[in-house]
Amino acid sequence: MDVLPRVGHVHITVDDATWHFIDASGETVVLVGLAPGPHRVLFELADPTHRAIDSQTVRFILPE
């Protein structure tokens, strides 16, 4: 596999979904379409080979 040595990205997983999305833009991430209630978003900083370097979970509640 060819990888660029300095191009990392973020894996973003919402509410323990079985899928995640990847962002490498460096722009603000905006989540839309979430239902009211508690949510958890996992952000994983990953290297070019998708190996997680660091992670942080953010928990929040959307009001009705």
ChimeraX commands (.cxc) that place a marker at each C-alpha (Angstrom):
marker #1 position 0.00,0.00,0.00 radius 0.5
marker #1 position 1.31,3.46,-0.86 radius 0.5
marker #1 position 0.78,6.01,1.89 radius 0.5
marker #1 position 1.86,9.60,2.30 radius 0.5
marker #1 position 3.96,9.83,5.47 radius 0.5
marker #1 position 2.45,13.06,6.77 radius 0.5
marker #1 position -1.21,12.69,5.84 radius 0.5
marker #1 position -3.18,11.64,8.88 radius 0.5
marker #1 position -6.90,11.88,9.42 radius 0.5
marker #1 position -9.65,11.50,12.00 radius 0.5
marker #1 position -11.97,8.51,12.37 radius 0.5
marker #1 position -15.33,9.65,13.75 radius 0.5
marker #1 position -17.80,7.17,15.24 radius 0.5
marker #1 position -21.23,8.28,16.47 radius 0.5
marker #1 position -23.13,6.40,19.21 radius 0.5
marker #1 position -21.18,3.13,18.83 radius 0.5
marker #1 position -22.26,2.74,15.20 radius 0.5
marker #1 position -20.76,-0.23,13.36 radius 0.5
marker #1 position -19.38,2.25,10.79 radius 0.5
marker #1 position -17.34,5.42,11.06 radius 0.5
marker #1 position -16.47,8.22,8.73 radius 0.5
marker #1 position -13.09,9.71,7.98 radius 0.5
marker #1 position -12.13,13.36,7.74 radius 0.5
marker #1 position -8.79,14.73,6.58 radius 0.5
marker #1 position -9.89,18.24,5.65 radius 0.5
marker #1 position -8.87,19.99,8.84 radius 0.5
marker #1 position -12.24,21.76,8.82 radius 0.5
marker #1 position -14.83,21.81,11.59 radius 0.5
marker #1 position -16.90,18.62,11.79 radius 0.5
marker #1 position -20.66,19.24,11.96 radius 0.5
marker #1 position -23.03,16.40,12.86 radius 0.5
marker #1 position -26.59,16.78,11.59 radius 0.5
marker #1 position -29.72,14.67,11.89 radius 0.5
marker #1 position -29.16,13.43,15.43 radius 0.5
marker #1 position -32.31,12.75,17.43 radius 0.5
marker #1 position -32.88,14.48,20.77 radius 0.5
marker #1 position -31.28,12.64,23.68 radius 0.5
marker #1 position -27.83,11.51,24.80 radius 0.5
marker #1 position -25.08,10.93,22.26 radius 0.5
marker #1 position -21.44,9.85,22.24 radius 0.5
marker #1 position -18.91,10.70,19.54 radius 0.5
marker #1 position -15.51,9.00,19.37 radius 0.5
marker #1 position -12.73,10.90,17.60 radius 0.5
marker #1 position -9.60,8.89,16.76 radius 0.5
marker #1 position -6.53,10.58,15.34 radius 0.5
marker #1 position -5.10,8.07,12.85 radius 0.5
marker #1 position -1.91,7.77,10.85 radius 0.5
marker #1 position -1.90,7.18,7.07 radius 0.5
marker #1 position -2.32,3.42,7.60 radius 0.5
marker #1 position -5.46,3.98,9.77 radius 0.5
marker #1 position -3.66,3.07,13.01 radius 0.5
marker #1 position -5.17,5.06,15.89 radius 0.5
marker #1 position -2.63,7.36,17.53 radius 0.5
marker #1 position -4.90,9.00,20.10 radius 0.5
marker #1 position -8.61,9.19,20.83 radius 0.5
marker #1 position -11.17,11.19,22.75 radius 0.5
marker #1 position -14.86,10.64,23.41 radius 0.5
marker #1 position -17.31,13.53,23.66 radius 0.5
marker #1 position -20.68,13.01,25.33 radius 0.5
marker #1 position -23.58,15.43,25.05 radius 0.5
marker #1 position -27.37,15.62,25.25 radius 0.5
marker #1 position -29.49,17.25,22.55 radius 0.5
marker #1 position -32.64,18.80,24.00 radius 0.5
marker #1 position -36.05,18.16,22.48 radius 0.5
marker link #1:1,2 radius 0.2
marker link #1:2,3 radius 0.2
marker link #1:3,4 radius 0.2
marker link #1:4,5 radius 0.2
marker link #1:5,6 radius 0.2
marker link #1:6,7 radius 0.2
marker link #1:7,8 radius 0.2
marker link #1:8,9 radius 0.2
marker link #1:9,10 radius 0.2
marker link #1:10,11 radius 0.2
marker link #1:11,12 radius 0.2
marker link #1:12,13 radius 0.2
marker link #1:13,14 radius 0.2
marker link #1:14,15 radius 0.2
marker link #1:15,16 radius 0.2
marker link #1:16,17 radius 0.2
marker link #1:17,18 radius 0.2
marker link #1:18,19 radius 0.2
marker link #1:19,20 radius 0.2
marker link #1:20,21 radius 0.2
marker link #1:21,22 radius 0.2
marker link #1:22,23 radius 0.2
marker link #1:23,24 radius 0.2
marker link #1:24,25 radius 0.2
marker link #1:25,26 radius 0.2
marker link #1:26,27 radius 0.2
marker link #1:27,28 radius 0.2
marker link #1:28,29 radius 0.2
marker link #1:29,30 radius 0.2
marker link #1:30,31 radius 0.2
marker link #1:31,32 radius 0.2
marker link #1:32,33 radius 0.2
marker link #1:33,34 radius 0.2
marker link #1:34,35 radius 0.2
marker link #1:35,36 radius 0.2
marker link #1:36,37 radius 0.2
marker link #1:37,38 radius 0.2
marker link #1:38,39 radius 0.2
marker link #1:39,40 radius 0.2
marker link #1:40,41 radius 0.2
marker link #1:41,42 radius 0.2
marker link #1:42,43 radius 0.2
marker link #1:43,44 radius 0.2
marker link #1:44,45 radius 0.2
marker link #1:45,46 radius 0.2
marker link #1:46,47 radius 0.2
marker link #1:47,48 radius 0.2
marker link #1:48,49 radius 0.2
marker link #1:49,50 radius 0.2
marker link #1:50,51 radius 0.2
marker link #1:51,52 radius 0.2
marker link #1:52,53 radius 0.2
marker link #1:53,54 radius 0.2
marker link #1:54,55 radius 0.2
marker link #1:55,56 radius 0.2
marker link #1:56,57 radius 0.2
marker link #1:57,58 radius 0.2
marker link #1:58,59 radius 0.2
marker link #1:59,60 radius 0.2
marker link #1:60,61 radius 0.2
marker link #1:61,62 radius 0.2
marker link #1:62,63 radius 0.2
marker link #1:63,64 radius 0.2
view
